[in-house]
Amino acid sequence: MIDEGDGESIAERESLHLHRIVGKTVESYSVSAPDSFSLRFGSGHTLTIFDDSKQYESFSVQPGDIYV
């Protein structure tokens, strides 16, 4: 789910501007297992992916020997 915002139009929603990171270089990452991970891009943008489901795995990433 993408954050629903507070009544802003889609054009105003910074959280929907995913095109700003498509094709960009990932400079670093951080893992907050088992709930989330973040990717930091060369442009300065950060994408954080959250798993908020208690029933299902929403994603699986294995950086080294850490599973998220």
Backbone atoms as SQL, in Angstrom:
CREATE TABLE atoms (id INTEGER PRIMARY KEY, chain TEXT, resi INTEGER, resn TEXT, atom TEXT, x REAL, y REAL, z REAL);
INSERT INTO atoms VALUES
  (1, 'A', 1, 'MET', 'N', 0.840, -1.175, 0.000),
  (2, 'A', 1, 'MET', 'CA', 0.000, 0.000, 0.000),
  (3, 'A', 1, 'MET', 'C', 0.879, 1.231, 0.000),
  (4, 'A', 2, 'ILE', 'N', 0.577, 2.169, -0.842),
  (5, 'A', 2, 'ILE', 'CA', 1.276, 3.447, -0.853),
  (6, 'A', 2, 'ILE', 'C', 0.532, 4.388, 0.071),
  (7, 'A', 3, 'ASP', 'N', 1.276, 5.125, 0.885),
  (8, 'A', 3, 'ASP', 'CA', 0.693, 6.062, 1.842),
  (9, 'A', 3, 'ASP', 'C', -0.415, 6.882, 1.183),
  (10, 'A', 4, 'GLU', 'N', -1.557, 6.972, 1.844),
  (11, 'A', 4, 'GLU', 'CA', -2.719, 7.621, 1.246),
  (12, 'A', 4, 'GLU', 'C', -2.726, 9.132, 1.355),
  (13, 'A', 5, 'GLY', 'N', -1.877, 9.734, 2.165),
  (14, 'A', 5, 'GLY', 'CA', -1.791, 11.189, 2.232),
  (15, 'A', 5, 'GLY', 'C', -2.952, 11.836, 2.943),
  (16, 'A', 6, 'ASP', 'N', -2.963, 13.172, 2.922),
  (17, 'A', 6, 'ASP', 'CA', -3.979, 13.942, 3.639),
  (18, 'A', 6, 'ASP', 'C', -4.742, 14.859, 2.695),
  (19, 'A', 7, 'GLY', 'N', -5.391, 14.294, 1.687),
  (20, 'A', 7, 'GLY', 'CA', -6.226, 15.081, 0.793),
  (21, 'A', 7, 'GLY', 'C', -5.469, 15.773, -0.327),
  (22, 'A', 8, 'GLU', 'N', -4.174, 15.508, -0.476),
  (23, 'A', 8, 'GLU', 'CA', -3.403, 16.118, -1.551),
  (24, 'A', 8, 'GLU', 'C', -3.756, 15.444, -2.871),
  (25, 'A', 9, 'SER', 'N', -3.637, 16.193, -3.959),
  (26, 'A', 9, 'SER', 'CA', -3.833, 15.568, -5.262),
  (27, 'A', 9, 'SER', 'C', -2.620, 14.700, -5.570),
  (28, 'A', 10, 'ILE', 'N', -2.776, 13.799, -6.525),
  (29, 'A', 10, 'ILE', 'CA', -1.673, 12.904, -6.883),
  (30, 'A', 10, 'ILE', 'C', -0.448, 13.699, -7.328),
  (31, 'A', 11, 'ALA', 'N', -0.640, 14.764, -8.076),
  (32, 'A', 11, 'ALA', 'CA', 0.488, 15.577, -8.548),
  (33, 'A', 11, 'ALA', 'C', 1.248, 16.215, -7.393),
  (34, 'A', 12, 'GLU', 'N', 0.568, 16.464, -6.275),
  (35, 'A', 12, 'GLU', 'CA', 1.202, 17.094, -5.106),
  (36, 'A', 12, 'GLU', 'C', 1.845, 16.081, -4.172),
  (37, 'A', 13, 'ARG', 'N', 1.551, 14.827, -4.348),
  (38, 'A', 13, 'ARG', 'CA', 1.980, 13.776, -3.423),
  (39, 'A', 13, 'ARG', 'C', 3.412, 13.366, -3.666),
  (40, 'A', 14, 'GLU', 'N', 4.311, 13.767, -2.822),
  (41, 'A', 14, 'GLU', 'CA', 5.719, 13.400, -2.946),
  (42, 'A', 14, 'GLU', 'C', 5.889, 11.880, -2.879),
  (43, 'A', 15, 'SER', 'N', 5.045, 11.184, -2.087),
  (44, 'A', 15, 'SER', 'CA', 5.189, 9.737, -1.939),
  (45, 'A', 15, 'SER', 'C', 4.846, 8.974, -3.218),
  (46, 'A', 16, 'LEU', 'N', 4.210, 9.618, -4.186),
  (47, 'A', 16, 'LEU', 'CA', 3.857, 8.940, -5.433),
  (48, 'A', 16, 'LEU', 'C', 4.843, 9.248, -6.558),
  (49, 'A', 17, 'HIS', 'N', 5.903, 9.942, -6.257),
  (50, 'A', 17, 'HIS', 'CA', 6.861, 10.337, -7.281),
  (51, 'A', 17, 'HIS', 'C', 7.954, 9.278, -7.450),
  (52, 'A', 18, 'LEU', 'N', 7.527, 8.037, -7.625),
  (53, 'A', 18, 'LEU', 'CA', 8.468, 6.930, -7.755),
  (54, 'A', 18, 'LEU', 'C', 9.349, 7.055, -8.995),
  (55, 'A', 19, 'HIS', 'N', 8.882, 7.779, -10.005),
  (56, 'A', 19, 'HIS', 'CA', 9.677, 7.951, -11.221),
  (57, 'A', 19, 'HIS', 'C', 11.002, 8.652, -10.927),
  (58, 'A', 20, 'ARG', 'N', 11.099, 9.345, -9.805),
  (59, 'A', 20, 'ARG', 'CA', 12.338, 10.050, -9.455),
  (60, 'A', 20, 'ARG', 'C', 13.468, 9.084, -9.096),
  (61, 'A', 21, 'ILE', 'N', 13.141, 7.835, -8.757),
  (62, 'A', 21, 'ILE', 'CA', 14.185, 6.881, -8.377),
  (63, 'A', 21, 'ILE', 'C', 14.378, 5.754, -9.388),
  (64, 'A', 22, 'VAL', 'N', 13.474, 5.643, -10.357),
  (65, 'A', 22, 'VAL', 'CA', 13.600, 4.588, -11.365),
  (66, 'A', 22, 'VAL', 'C', 14.878, 4.817, -12.166),
  (67, 'A', 23, 'GLY', 'N', 15.712, 3.796, -12.229),
  (68, 'A', 23, 'GLY', 'CA', 16.955, 3.879, -12.980),
  (69, 'A', 23, 'GLY', 'C', 18.101, 4.546, -12.239),
  (70, 'A', 24, 'LYS', 'N', 17.860, 5.011, -11.011),
  (71, 'A', 24, 'LYS', 'CA', 18.905, 5.666, -10.218),
  (72, 'A', 24, 'LYS', 'C', 19.742, 4.631, -9.488),
  (73, 'A', 25, 'THR', 'N', 20.939, 5.006, -9.137),
  (74, 'A', 25, 'THR', 'CA', 21.866, 4.128, -8.430),
  (75, 'A', 25, 'THR', 'C', 21.542, 4.077, -6.949),
  (76, 'A', 26, 'VAL', 'N', 21.483, 2.861, -6.401),
  (77, 'A', 26, 'VAL', 'CA', 21.304, 2.689, -4.960),
  (78, 'A', 26, 'VAL', 'C', 22.668, 2.897, -4.320),
  (79, 'A', 27, 'GLU', 'N', 22.751, 3.894, -3.444),
  (80, 'A', 27, 'GLU', 'CA', 24.014, 4.227, -2.778),
  (81, 'A', 27, 'GLU', 'C', 24.210, 3.432, -1.492),
  (82, 'A', 28, 'SER', 'N', 23.104, 3.162, -0.790),
  (83, 'A', 28, 'SER', 'CA', 23.202, 2.418, 0.464),
  (84, 'A', 28, 'SER', 'C', 21.848, 1.817, 0.802),
  (85, 'A', 29, 'TYR', 'N', 21.849, 0.944, 1.786),
  (86, 'A', 29, 'TYR', 'CA', 20.613, 0.343, 2.260),
  (87, 'A', 29, 'TYR', 'C', 20.703, 0.184, 3.768),
  (88, 'A', 30, 'SER', 'N', 19.552, 0.057, 4.399),
  (89, 'A', 30, 'SER', 'CA', 19.508, -0.274, 5.824),
  (90, 'A', 30, 'SER', 'C', 18.357, -1.249, 6.030),
  (91, 'A', 31, 'VAL', 'N', 18.539, -2.143, 6.973),
  (92, 'A', 31, 'VAL', 'CA', 17.549, -3.167, 7.261),
  (93, 'A', 31, 'VAL', 'C', 17.105, -3.012, 8.701),
  (94, 'A', 32, 'SER', 'N', 15.809, -2.967, 8.898),
  (95, 'A', 32, 'SER', 'CA', 15.224, -2.948, 10.234),
  (96, 'A', 32, 'SER', 'C', 14.360, -4.205, 10.349),
  (97, 'A', 33, 'ALA', 'N', 15.038, -5.354, 10.396),
  (98, 'A', 33, 'ALA', 'CA', 14.347, -6.643, 10.417),
  (99, 'A', 33, 'ALA', 'C', 13.548, -6.801, 11.698),
  (100, 'A', 34, 'PRO', 'N', 12.382, -7.371, 11.642),
  (101, 'A', 34, 'PRO', 'CA', 11.729, -7.968, 10.480),
  (102, 'A', 34, 'PRO', 'C', 10.695, -7.058, 9.847),
  (103, 'A', 35, 'ASP', 'N', 10.732, -5.761, 10.116),
  (104, 'A', 35, 'ASP', 'CA', 9.636, -4.876, 9.708),
  (105, 'A', 35, 'ASP', 'C', 9.842, -4.072, 8.430),
  (106, 'A', 36, 'SER', 'N', 11.083, -3.694, 8.118),
  (107, 'A', 36, 'SER', 'CA', 11.269, -2.820, 6.966),
  (108, 'A', 36, 'SER', 'C', 12.713, -2.844, 6.475),
  (109, 'A', 37, 'PHE', 'N', 12.880, -2.286, 5.280),
  (110, 'A', 37, 'PHE', 'CA', 14.210, -1.989, 4.768),
  (111, 'A', 37, 'PHE', 'C', 14.117, -0.697, 3.968),
  (112, 'A', 38, 'SER', 'N', 15.243, -0.002, 3.839),
  (113, 'A', 38, 'SER', 'CA', 15.284, 1.266, 3.115),
  (114, 'A', 38, 'SER', 'C', 16.409, 1.243, 2.100),
  (115, 'A', 39, 'LEU', 'N', 16.152, 1.866, 0.957),
  (116, 'A', 39, 'LEU', 'CA', 17.157, 2.050, -0.076),
  (117, 'A', 39, 'LEU', 'C', 17.393, 3.540, -0.227),
  (118, 'A', 40, 'ARG', 'N', 18.661, 3.969, -0.171),
  (119, 'A', 40, 'ARG', 'CA', 18.999, 5.373, -0.364),
  (120, 'A', 40, 'ARG', 'C', 19.663, 5.512, -1.728),
  (121, 'A', 41, 'PHE', 'N', 19.155, 6.435, -2.525),
  (122, 'A', 41, 'PHE', 'CA', 19.609, 6.628, -3.895),
  (123, 'A', 41, 'PHE', 'C', 20.578, 7.795, -3.993),
  (124, 'A', 42, 'GLY', 'N', 21.357, 7.816, -5.058),
  (125, 'A', 42, 'GLY', 'CA', 22.325, 8.870, -5.281),
  (126, 'A', 42, 'GLY', 'C', 21.702, 10.253, -5.343),
  (127, 'A', 43, 'SER', 'N', 20.437, 10.322, -5.685),
  (128, 'A', 43, 'SER', 'CA', 19.723, 11.601, -5.772),
  (129, 'A', 43, 'SER', 'C', 19.376, 12.164, -4.394),
  (130, 'A', 44, 'GLY', 'N', 19.574, 11.337, -3.341),
  (131, 'A', 44, 'GLY', 'CA', 19.206, 11.767, -1.993),
  (132, 'A', 44, 'GLY', 'C', 17.854, 11.236, -1.540),
  (133, 'A', 45, 'HIS', 'N', 17.082, 10.654, -2.459),
  (134, 'A', 45, 'HIS', 'CA', 15.783, 10.085, -2.109),
  (135, 'A', 45, 'HIS', 'C', 15.966, 8.759, -1.376),
  (136, 'A', 46, 'THR', 'N', 15.028, 8.453, -0.483),
  (137, 'A', 46, 'THR', 'CA', 15.027, 7.186, 0.236),
  (138, 'A', 46, 'THR', 'C', 13.680, 6.509, 0.041),
  (139, 'A', 47, 'LEU', 'N', 13.718, 5.221, -0.293),
  (140, 'A', 47, 'LEU', 'CA', 12.507, 4.417, -0.424),
  (141, 'A', 47, 'LEU', 'C', 12.514, 3.417, 0.718),
  (142, 'A', 48, 'THR', 'N', 11.479, 3.458, 1.556),
  (143, 'A', 48, 'THR', 'CA', 11.365, 2.524, 2.675),
  (144, 'A', 48, 'THR', 'C', 10.179, 1.609, 2.419),
  (145, 'A', 49, 'ILE', 'N', 10.425, 0.314, 2.529),
  (146, 'A', 49, 'ILE', 'CA', 9.400, -0.713, 2.325),
  (147, 'A', 49, 'ILE', 'C', 9.063, -1.309, 3.689),
  (148, 'A', 50, 'PHE', 'N', 7.775, -1.273, 4.054),
  (149, 'A', 50, 'PHE', 'CA', 7.309, -1.783, 5.341),
  (150, 'A', 50, 'PHE', 'C', 6.500, -3.061, 5.152),
  (151, 'A', 51, 'ASP', 'N', 6.643, -3.991, 6.061),
  (152, 'A', 51, 'ASP', 'CA', 5.799, -5.176, 6.126),
  (153, 'A', 51, 'ASP', 'C', 4.911, -4.997, 7.342),
  (154, 'A', 52, 'ASP', 'N', 3.646, -4.660, 7.122),
  (155, 'A', 52, 'ASP', 'CA', 2.744, -4.431, 8.248),
  (156, 'A', 52, 'ASP', 'C', 1.701, -5.540, 8.387),
  (157, 'A', 53, 'SER', 'N', 1.924, -6.658, 7.697),
  (158, 'A', 53, 'SER', 'CA', 0.989, -7.774, 7.768),
  (159, 'A', 53, 'SER', 'C', 1.471, -8.787, 8.799),
  (160, 'A', 54, 'LYS', 'N', 0.608, -9.137, 9.721),
  (161, 'A', 54, 'LYS', 'CA', 0.930, -10.172, 10.706),
  (162, 'A', 54, 'LYS', 'C', 0.623, -11.568, 10.158),
  (163, 'A', 55, 'GLN', 'N', -0.221, -11.642, 9.103),
  (164, 'A', 55, 'GLN', 'CA', -0.618, -12.931, 8.539),
  (165, 'A', 55, 'GLN', 'C', 0.314, -13.416, 7.441),
  (166, 'A', 56, 'TYR', 'N', 0.822, -12.492, 6.617),
  (167, 'A', 56, 'TYR', 'CA', 1.567, -12.882, 5.431),
  (168, 'A', 56, 'TYR', 'C', 2.890, -12.137, 5.362),
  (169, 'A', 57, 'GLU', 'N', 3.831, -12.737, 4.651),
  (170, 'A', 57, 'GLU', 'CA', 5.061, -12.026, 4.342),
  (171, 'A', 57, 'GLU', 'C', 4.763, -11.098, 3.178),
  (172, 'A', 58, 'SER', 'N', 5.030, -9.828, 3.357),
  (173, 'A', 58, 'SER', 'CA', 4.773, -8.863, 2.300),
  (174, 'A', 58, 'SER', 'C', 5.940, -8.761, 1.341),
  (175, 'A', 59, 'PHE', 'N', 7.118, -9.102, 1.811),
  (176, 'A', 59, 'PHE', 'CA', 8.295, -9.073, 0.967),
  (177, 'A', 59, 'PHE', 'C', 9.366, -9.948, 1.597),
  (178, 'A', 60, 'SER', 'N', 10.355, -10.283, 0.802),
  (179, 'A', 60, 'SER', 'CA', 11.496, -11.040, 1.303),
  (180, 'A', 60, 'SER', 'C', 12.750, -10.530, 0.621),
  (181, 'A', 61, 'VAL', 'N', 13.729, -10.125, 1.402),
  (182, 'A', 61, 'VAL', 'CA', 14.994, -9.630, 0.889),
  (183, 'A', 61, 'VAL', 'C', 16.089, -10.303, 1.692),
  (184, 'A', 62, 'GLN', 'N', 17.137, -10.706, 1.029),
  (185, 'A', 62, 'GLN', 'CA', 18.227, -11.342, 1.748),
  (186, 'A', 62, 'GLN', 'C', 19.541, -10.631, 1.439),
  (187, 'A', 63, 'PRO', 'N', 19.859, -9.557, 2.195),
  (188, 'A', 63, 'PRO', 'CA', 21.194, -8.962, 2.044),
  (189, 'A', 63, 'PRO', 'C', 22.173, -9.708, 2.945),
  (190, 'A', 64, 'GLY', 'N', 23.006, -10.551, 2.357),
  (191, 'A', 64, 'GLY', 'CA', 23.903, -11.378, 3.180),
  (192, 'A', 64, 'GLY', 'C', 23.112, -12.449, 3.877),
  (193, 'A', 65, 'ASP', 'N', 23.255, -12.551, 5.188),
  (194, 'A', 65, 'ASP', 'CA', 22.513, -13.577, 5.936),
  (195, 'A', 65, 'ASP', 'C', 21.422, -12.971, 6.812),
  (196, 'A', 66, 'ILE', 'N', 20.852, -11.824, 6.386),
  (197, 'A', 66, 'ILE', 'CA', 19.748, -11.194, 7.109),
  (198, 'A', 66, 'ILE', 'C', 18.501, -11.311, 6.232),
  (199, 'A', 67, 'TYR', 'N', 17.469, -11.944, 6.754),
  (200, 'A', 67, 'TYR', 'CA', 16.204, -12.017, 6.033),
  (201, 'A', 67, 'TYR', 'C', 15.249, -10.959, 6.584),
  (202, 'A', 68, 'VAL', 'N', 14.574, -10.253, 5.676),
  (203, 'A', 68, 'VAL', 'CA', 13.555, -9.278, 6.064),
  (204, 'A', 68, 'VAL', 'C', 12.220, -9.852, 5.667);
